[in-house]
């Protein structure tokens, strides 16, 4: 998919940004790229019935109320959308949800899992690894077909998640490659076409037309526009998977090759320009699809979730105390082995193991930072990612993490100063010309390579390779 040759210009772009943990709306200034208005809410999961699912109507009310406020101040003249992956919306013939939008962390009965395993395509076709629960959208569709056959017969349209929200705003149904290409089992990234699973599940007719992330699908529907108090027609852009939204500014800024580390609930390493020759589907390696439809080797782990689990109750520590804690951790080889969140990442079959678990909060924070860096470096090596490294999201403000990456890779590392790369990336779909502010990482950590070698050998069960 090619970026359109001519694009309209806007002064302010509203962005709907729905992450797994939180949802927010922002208004991005077209000249500066700054978020001049921000509002957040929790992305709640309802326990059921019939299964754990997202509170879609709560999100919709939040979106409408916030857009109405933003229409007054500061105003916006285009709208774009980005959401987490691993979700799909199934609509009936009236355009309503035929089934609730399933929480991808829900685990299915073993007999359903086993039956799906006989259907899913080989990794060489989709470059989509087998993942837990509904992290493969194909597994979601199979589960819903199997467990709720009567409700599934009412499904008339299947939408990828960002495009569901575009549909609610415009009434136009679409799917898009970045969401289809993020480990769904439904897409072939090197041919930009649906996989054999689509026909095995019998859902080809229900899948909405595939559109470019850069497409303006249509204006906000007149009745909604009136409700929001919009003074003029506002176009809605097709939207993009959130990790690919984070990647897009750096595709424009650095080109190929580069490595982009998008941090949030997931830490996702994109190897732009890397070859998919040695990807390991058993270690959460896959091929994503970028906003232009190009395949991008990728590795990931649930680093943000792990960071929260490790540090949520820890007090902040002064820089001097952190420096002393770092020396202590490196000298004593205090470390945490993977995986804090099991069944994902480069060590899916390992359970987290402390080597000399620290009692000092500063030491624990240091160990957590080094653990995140070592997991990231492992991911980069698995996909053959090349320099430079660009870190965006919450970990871009963790100096110890950044310096550890710089020390262990020996490559240029840049930290994004944007508060959220996802919103900027989504705004870029409308044709804005923005540069993400960032700074180079210059610090290094002595003795870290020895520490890393010990960590790696133990993580690999005595093997020194990744």
C-alpha positions in Angstrom: 0.0 0.0 0.0 1.4 3.3 -1.0 1.0 6.6 0.8 -1.2 9.0 -1.2 0.7 11.5 -3.3 -1.3 14.4 -2.0 -2.6 14.8 1.4 -4.8 17.5 3.1 -3.5 19.7 5.7 -5.1 20.1 9.2 -4.4 22.4 12.1 -5.4 19.9 14.8 -5.9 16.2 14.7 -7.9 14.3 17.4 -6.7 10.8 18.1 -8.6 7.9 19.7 -5.9 5.8 21.4 -7.1 2.6 23.0 -4.4 0.6 24.8 -5.0 -2.7 26.7 -4.8 -1.0 30.1 -6.0 2.6 29.4 -7.8 4.5 26.7 -7.2 8.2 25.9 -8.2 10.9 23.5 -5.7 13.6 22.5 -5.5 16.5 20.2 -2.2 16.8 18.3 -1.1 20.2 17.1 -0.1 19.9 13.5 2.8 22.3 13.6 4.5 21.2 16.9 3.3 17.7 17.3 2.4 18.5 20.9 -0.6 17.0 22.6 -2.5 20.1 23.5 -5.4 18.3 25.0 -5.4 14.9 26.7 -8.1 12.8 28.6 -7.7 9.3 29.9 -9.9 6.5 31.2 -9.4 2.9 32.3 -10.0 0.2 29.6 -12.2 -2.0 31.7 -12.8 -5.7 31.2 -16.2 -7.1 32.2 -16.0 -10.6 33.6 -19.0 -11.8 31.7 -21.3 -13.3 30.6 -20.7 -14.8 28.2 -16.9 -14.4 28.6 -14.5 -11.6 29.7 -14.9 -8.8 27.3 -14.2 -5.1 26.9 -16.7 -2.5 28.1 -17.3 -1.2 24.7 -20.2 1.1 25.6 -18.2 2.7 28.4 -15.5 3.4 25.9 -18.0 4.8 23.4 -19.5 7.2 26.0 -16.0 8.3 26.9 -15.1 9.0 23.3 -18.3 10.9 22.6 -18.1 13.1 25.7 -14.5 13.8 25.2 -14.8 14.6 21.5 -17.7 17.0 22.3 -15.5 18.8 24.8 -12.5 18.9 22.4 -14.8 20.2 19.7 -15.3 23.3 21.8 -11.7 23.6 23.1 -9.2 23.3 21.5 -11.1 22.1 18.4 -10.0 19.6 15.7 -10.5 19.2 12.0 -9.5 15.5 11.4 -9.6 12.3 13.5 -7.4 9.3 13.5 -7.5 6.0 15.5 -5.0 3.6 17.1 -5.8 0.6 19.3 -4.1 -2.5 20.7 -4.0 -5.5 18.5 -5.4 -9.0 19.1 -9.0 -7.9 19.0 -11.8 -8.0 16.4 -15.4 -6.8 16.4 -18.1 -9.0 15.0 -21.2 -7.1 13.8 -24.7 -8.3 12.9 -26.6 -7.2 9.8 -27.8 -4.1 11.7 -24.2 -3.0 12.5 -24.5 -3.9 16.2 -22.1 -6.2 18.0 -23.2 -9.8 17.4 -21.0 -10.9 20.3 -19.0 -8.9 22.8 -15.4 -7.9 22.0 -13.5 -10.7 23.6 -10.6 -10.0 26.0 -7.6 -11.6 24.3 -6.2 -12.8 27.7 -9.2 -15.2 28.2 -8.0 -18.8 28.0 -10.1 -21.4 26.2 -10.9 -25.0 27.1 -8.2 -27.4 26.1 -10.4 -29.3 23.6 -11.1 -26.0 21.7 -7.4 -25.1 21.7 -6.5 -28.6 20.4 -9.1 -28.3 17.6 -7.8 -24.9 16.6 -4.2 -26.2 16.4 -5.3 -28.5 13.6 -6.6 -25.6 11.6 -4.1 -22.8 12.0 -1.6 -22.3 9.1 2.1 -23.0 9.4 4.4 -20.3 10.6 6.0 -20.2 7.1 2.7 -19.0 5.7 1.6 -16.3 8.2 4.8 -15.7 10.2 2.4 -15.6 13.2 3.5 -17.7 16.2 1.1 -19.7 18.3 0.2 -17.6 21.3 -1.8 -18.0 24.5 -5.5 -17.3 24.7 -6.8 -15.0 22.0 -3.6 -13.3 21.1 -4.1 -15.0 17.7 -7.3 -13.4 16.4 -7.9 -16.6 14.4 -8.1 -18.5 17.7 -10.7 -16.0 18.9 -12.9 -16.5 15.8 -12.6 -20.3 16.2 -13.5 -20.1 19.9 -16.6 -18.0 19.2 -17.7 -20.2 16.4 -17.3 -23.3 18.5 -18.6 -22.1 21.9 -21.4 -19.8 20.6 -22.5 -21.3 17.3 -26.0 -19.7 17.3 -24.7 -16.2 18.0 -21.9 -16.6 15.4 -24.5 -17.3 12.7 -25.6 -13.7 13.1 -22.1 -12.3 12.3 -22.4 -10.3 9.1 -19.1 -8.3 9.3 -15.8 -8.8 10.9 -13.7 -5.7 11.6 -10.2 -5.2 13.0 -10.3 -3.2 16.2 -9.2 0.3 15.2 -11.5 0.1 12.2 -14.5 -0.8 14.5 -14.3 2.6 16.1 -13.9 4.2 12.6 -17.1 2.3 11.6 -19.0 3.6 14.6 -18.0 7.2 13.6 -18.5 6.9 9.9 -20.7 3.9 9.2 -18.1 2.6 6.8 -16.7 -0.9 7.3 -13.0 -1.6 6.7 -10.1 -3.8 7.7 -6.4 -2.7 7.6 -3.1 -4.4 7.2 -1.3 -3.5 10.4 -4.0 -5.1 12.6 -4.4 -8.1 10.2 -0.7 -8.5 10.2 -0.1 -8.5 14.0 0.0 -12.3 14.8 -3.6 -13.0 13.8 -3.0 -16.2 11.8 -5.3 -14.6 9.2 -2.7 -12.7 7.0 0.2 -13.5 4.8 2.6 -10.6 5.3 4.7 -11.2 2.2 1.8 -11.4 -0.2 -0.5 -8.9 1.5 -3.4 -11.4 1.3 -5.5 -13.5 3.6 -4.2 -16.8 4.8 -5.7 -20.2 4.2 -7.3 -20.0 7.7 -9.9 -17.6 6.5 -11.5 -20.2 4.3 -11.0 -23.0 6.8 -13.1 -20.9 9.3 -15.5 -19.9 6.5 -15.3 -16.2 7.2 -14.0 -14.7 4.0 -17.4 -13.2 3.1 -17.7 -11.5 6.5 -14.3 -9.8 6.4 -14.7 -6.1 5.5 -12.6 -4.7 2.6 -9.0 -4.0 3.3 -8.1 -0.3 3.2 -4.8 1.6 3.7 -4.1 3.1 7.1 -3.7 6.4 5.3 -7.2 6.4 3.8 -9.8 8.9 4.9 -12.8 6.5 5.2 -15.4 9.3 5.4 -16.7 12.1 7.6 -18.2 11.7 11.0 -21.8 10.9 10.4 -24.1 14.0 10.4 -26.2 13.0 13.4 -23.0 12.3 15.5 -21.4 15.5 14.2 -24.4 17.5 15.4 -24.3 15.7 18.8 -20.6 16.5 19.1 -21.2 20.2 18.2 -18.7 20.0 15.2 -18.8 23.3 13.2 -17.8 21.5 10.0 -17.3 18.1 8.5 -14.5 16.1 10.1 -12.8 13.2 8.1 -12.0 10.0 10.0 -8.9 8.1 8.9 -8.8 4.3 8.7 -6.5 3.8 11.7 -3.6 1.7 12.7 -2.4 -1.0 15.2 -0.8 0.9 18.2 2.7 -0.6 17.9 2.8 0.2 14.2 1.7 3.7 15.1 4.7 4.0 17.3 6.9 2.7 14.5 5.6 5.0 11.8 7.4 8.3 12.9 10.7 6.5 12.8 10.1 4.9 9.5 9.8 8.4 8.2 12.7 9.8 10.3 15.3 7.1 10.2 14.3 4.9 7.3 15.9 1.4 6.9 17.6 -0.2 8.6 16.8 0.8 12.1 15.4 -0.9 15.2 12.4 0.6 17.0 11.6 -0.5 20.6 8.0 0.4 21.4 7.3 0.1 25.1 3.9 -0.1 26.9 2.1 -3.1 28.2 4.2 -4.9 25.6 7.8 -4.2 24.7 7.9 -4.8 21.0 11.2 -4.7 19.0 10.8 -4.0 15.3 13.7 -4.9 13.0 13.1 -2.5 10.1 15.1 -3.9 7.1 15.9 -7.2 8.9 15.5 -10.5 7.2 13.0 -13.1 8.6 15.4 -16.0 8.0 15.9 -17.2 11.6 12.7 -16.2 13.4 11.7 -18.7 16.1 7.9 -18.9 16.5 8.4 -20.6 19.9 10.0 -17.4 21.3 7.4 -14.8 20.3 9.0 -13.9 17.0 6.8 -12.9 14.2 6.5 -10.6 11.2 4.4 -7.5 11.6 3.1 -5.3 8.8 3.9 -1.6 8.8 1.6 1.2 7.7 2.9 0.9 4.1 2.1 -2.8 4.0 5.8 -3.9 4.3 6.8 -6.9 6.4 8.8 -6.1 9.6 10.5 -8.9 11.7 9.4 -8.4 15.3 10.0 -9.9 18.7 8.1 -9.0 21.9 7.6 -9.7 25.6 5.1 -8.3 28.1 7.7 -5.9 29.6 5.3 -3.2 30.7 3.1 -5.7 32.6 6.3 -7.2 34.1 7.6 -3.8 35.1 4.4 -3.0 36.9 4.4 -6.3 38.7 8.0 -5.8 39.8 7.9 -2.1 40.8 4.3 -1.0 41.6 4.9 -0.8 45.4 8.5 0.5 45.3 9.3 4.0 46.4 11.3 6.3 44.2 15.0 6.4 44.9 17.4 9.4 44.6 20.0 9.2 41.8 22.8 8.7 44.3 21.1 5.8 45.9 20.4 4.2 42.5 24.1 4.5 41.6 25.1 2.7 44.8 22.4 0.1 44.2 23.6 -0.5 40.7 27.2 -1.1 41.9 25.8 -3.6 44.5 23.7 -5.4 42.0 26.6 -5.8 39.5 29.1 -6.8 42.2 26.9 -9.4 43.8 25.3 -10.6 40.6 21.8 -10.0 42.0 19.5 -10.8 39.1 16.1 -11.9 38.0 15.8 -14.6 35.4 12.8 -14.8 33.0 9.9 -14.9 32.7 7.8 -12.8 35.0 4.8 -13.2 32.7 4.9 -16.8 31.5 3.9 -18.2 28.1 5.1 -15.1 26.2 8.3 -13.5 25.1 11.7 -15.1 24.3 11.6 -17.5 27.3 8.0 -18.6 27.3 8.6 -21.9 29.2 10.7 -20.4 32.0 9.3 -19.3 35.3 10.8 -16.2 36.9 13.7 -16.9 39.3 15.5 -14.6 41.6 19.3 -14.9 42.1 19.8 -13.3 45.5 16.4 -11.5 45.7 17.1 -7.9 46.9 15.4 -6.5 50.0 16.5 -2.9 49.2 13.9 -1.1 47.0 16.6 0.7 45.0 18.3 -2.6 44.2 15.0 -4.1 43.2 14.4 -1.2 40.8 17.9 -1.6 39.3 17.4 -5.4 38.8 14.0 -4.7 37.2 15.6 -2.2 34.8 18.4 -4.6 33.8 16.0 -7.5 33.4 14.0 -5.4 30.9 17.1 -4.4 29.0 18.4 -8.0 28.8 15.1 -9.2 27.6 15.0 -6.5 25.0 18.5 -7.2 23.8 17.5 -10.9 23.5 14.6 -9.9 21.3 16.8 -7.7 19.1 19.3 -10.5 18.5 16.5 -13.0 17.7 15.2 -10.9 14.8 18.6 -9.8 13.6 17.7 -6.1 14.2 20.2 -3.5 13.0 21.2 0.0 14.2 20.3 2.6 15.3 18.0 1.8 18.2 15.1 4.1 18.9 13.2 3.7 22.2 9.7 5.2 22.6 7.1 5.0 25.3 7.5 4.8 29.1 10.9 3.0 29.0 12.3 6.0 27.1 12.5 7.8 30.4 14.3 5.0 32.2 18.0 6.1 32.0 19.3 2.8 33.4 17.4 0.8 30.8 18.7 3.1 28.0 22.3 2.9 29.2 22.1 -0.8 29.5 20.9 -1.1 25.9 23.7 1.2 24.8 26.3 -0.8 26.7 25.1 -4.2 25.6 24.6 -3.5 21.9 27.4 -1.0 21.3 25.0 0.8 18.8 23.6 4.3 18.7 20.5 4.6 21.0 18.0 7.4 20.8 15.3 8.0 23.4 12.0 9.6 22.1 10.8 12.6 24.1 7.3 12.3 22.9 4.8 11.5 25.6 3.2 8.9 23.4 4.4 7.7 20.0 1.1 6.0 19.3 -0.8 9.3 19.1 1.8 11.0 16.9 1.9 8.0 14.6 -1.8 7.9 14.2 -1.9 11.7 13.6 0.7 11.2 10.8 -1.8 9.1 8.9 -3.6 12.4 8.1 -0.6 13.8 6.3 1.0 15.8 9.1 4.7 16.4 8.7 6.1 16.0 12.2 9.5 15.1 13.7 9.5 13.3 17.0 11.9 15.0 19.5 14.6 12.7 20.8 18.0 12.7 22.3 21.0 10.3 22.0 22.0 8.1 24.9 25.6 8.5 25.8 26.0 6.8 29.1 27.4 3.3 29.6 27.5 0.8 32.5 30.8 -0.8 33.5 30.8 -4.5 34.4 27.4 -5.0 32.7 28.7 -7.3 30.0 29.9 -9.8 32.6 26.6 -9.6 34.5 24.8 -10.1 31.2 26.8 -13.1 30.2 25.9 -14.8 33.5 22.2 -13.9 33.1 22.1 -15.2 29.6 23.8 -18.5 30.5 21.4 -19.1 33.3 18.3 -18.0 31.3 19.3 -20.4 28.6 19.8 -23.3 30.9 23.6 -23.3 30.6 23.7 -22.4 26.9 25.4 -19.1 26.0 23.5 -18.4 22.8 20.2 -16.6 22.6 
